[in-house]
C-alpha cells in the first residue's frame, strides 16, 4: 500500500488552487501523524506515516478560515514551533494587493536620494523615499499589508 503524497505538488498562487487544496485536505490527512501544534492548533506540522513527507496544515482566513495542507521541508519540531512556514494563501493575498498597489502608482525616480537611514537609492516622485522604503513606511502606517511572516521555503522562496 502506498500513500498519495506524490500526487500533490506545491500550491500555485491562484485562488482556485487554494480552494481545491482545502477540498482535498480531509482525504490527504488520513495517513498523517501530527508532530507539533503551533498557536493553539492554528498551524500543525504533520508527517506522512508511509513516506515521511512533511506537511503543514494552516487556516486560510480569506476562504472562511478553512484548513488546508501544503508540503514543507523536513524540520525539527522545536525549530518549526519557533516559526512555522509561510502560508501559500497569505502569499497569494499579499502578492495580489502589492501588485495592485504598484501597478496603480507610477513610481518615477527623482534626482534626490532616499531619506531612509543608510539607503543610497533614489527617491520616487511624491515621496522622500525610494520605492522599497516608501512601501515599508506605508506598511508601518497600516496602509499596506505587512510582508508575510513565516519560514520561507521553495518554491515560494529560494531561502
Buried (B, 14 or more C-beta within 10 A) or exposed (E): EEBBBEEBEBBEBEBEBBBBBBEBBEEBBEBBEEBBBBEEEBBBBBBBEEEEBBBBBBBBEEBEEBBBBBBBEEBEEEEBBEEBBBBBBBBBBBEEEBEEBEEEBEEEEBEEBBEBEEBEBBBBEEBBBBBEBBBBBBBEEEEBBEEBEBBEBEEBEEE
